Every structure is written in structure tokens, then in C-alpha cells.
Amino acid sequence: MADQRVFTRVPFVESLTWEDMTGNQGAAEVQNVGRGGIGLISSSYLRPGPMVNLLFESVEFDDRPIELQALVSWCNPHGRQSNSFLVGLSWVHGEQRTLPTVNEVFYSAIHQQAVSNHIVGN
């Protein structure tokens, strides 16, 4: 399957929690983030189509933890074990503050990469 992304993705090491519209909740590890969406590894299968709320507890915007909505685009088993899943999500731009908030997550990933590259380079 060809990659259909329009926006660049940046590696990002971050944990978050998610909640779907039926109240199911879980934790996930962020793999990459971009202005168009986010890639996660989750211990739960997330059915493509529905919207989920994502809470970044250690990334803040306006002095509050970042919470964003995203649509599950795809979900596939990760590795040989079926107890983790790679999940691709696209941002839902439903509120005026969504774009600046997505940008804050994206810039946090870029900053993390720059710091990591600087530490490795020294």
C-alpha cells in the first residue's frame, strides 16, 4: 500500500491515553507525528473509522495538557505478536484551537529530535 501522506511525519517518543466514543480507554506510545496525523503503538485494536480523544499528559498548550481528536485511519498488528497494534490516525479539525494545538505537538517532536541529535552529535 502506497503512503498517501501529504504532511511530513517526525519521530516522537511520547506516551498518551486515548478514549473512543463508546468510553473504551487505553494507553499508547507515539511513534511519529505530523500536521496531518499521528502514528501510535497500542495494546488495543482500534477499529478504523471512529473518532478518538487523545490526551498528551506531558505536552502542554496554554498551560494545559494537550487533548486532540483524531479519526482512526487504519490499525494493523505490530510485529509477530498480536498483543500490540500500529495505528494511523488523522487529526479532526473541529475547533478553532485545533491547528495551533497540533502545531504545538509537532514542534515538540521537532524539538525532541533536535535535542536528541545534538546530544548524539556531541
Residue pairs with C-beta under 8 A, 6 or more apart in sequence:
5 34
5 36
5 37
6 36
7 34
7 35
7 36
7 37
8 34
8 35
9 32
9 33
9 34
9 37
9 39
10 32
10 33
10 34
10 106
10 109
10 110
10 113
11 31
11 32
11 109
11 113
12 30
12 31
12 32
12 33
12 105
12 108
12 109
12 112
13 29
13 30
13 112
14 29
14 30
14 56
14 58
14 59
14 108
14 109
14 112
15 27
15 28
15 29
15 30
15 57
15 58
16 27
16 28
16 30
16 40
16 54
16 55
16 56
16 57
17 25
17 26
17 27
17 28
17 54
17 55
17 57
18 25
18 26
18 27
18 28
18 40
18 42
18 46
18 52
18 53
18 54
18 55
19 25
19 52
19 53
19 55
20 46
20 50
20 51
20 52
20 53
21 50
21 51
21 52
24 44
26 42
26 43
26 44
27 42
27 43
28 40
28 41
28 42
28 43
28 87
29 40
29 41
29 42
30 38
30 39
30 40
31 39
31 40
31 41
31 86
32 38
32 39
32 109
33 39
33 105
33 106
33 109
34 106
35 91
35 102
35 103
35 106
36 90
36 91
37 70
37 73
37 88
37 89
37 90
37 91
38 54
38 70
38 88
38 89
38 91
38 105
39 86
39 87
39 88
39 89
40 86
40 87
40 89
41 78
41 84
41 85
41 86
41 87
42 75
42 84
42 85
42 87
43 83
43 84
43 85
44 85
45 75
45 85
46 52
46 72
46 75
46 85
46 87
47 72
47 75
48 72
48 73
48 74
48 75
49 71
49 72
50 71
50 72
51 69
51 70
51 71
51 72
51 92
52 69
52 70
52 71
52 72
52 89
53 67
53 68
53 69
54 67
54 68
54 69
54 70
54 89
55 65
55 66
55 67
56 65
56 66
56 67
56 68
56 105
57 65
58 65
59 65
59 66
59 104
59 105
59 108
60 66
60 104
61 97
61 100
61 101
61 104
66 101
66 104
66 105
68 91
68 92
68 98
68 101
68 102
68 105
69 91
69 92
69 94
69 98
70 89
70 90
70 91
70 92
71 89
71 90
71 92
72 87
72 88
72 89
73 88
73 89
73 90
74 87
74 88
75 85
75 86
75 87
75 88
76 85
76 86
77 84
77 85
77 86
78 84
78 85
78 86
91 98
91 102
92 98
93 99
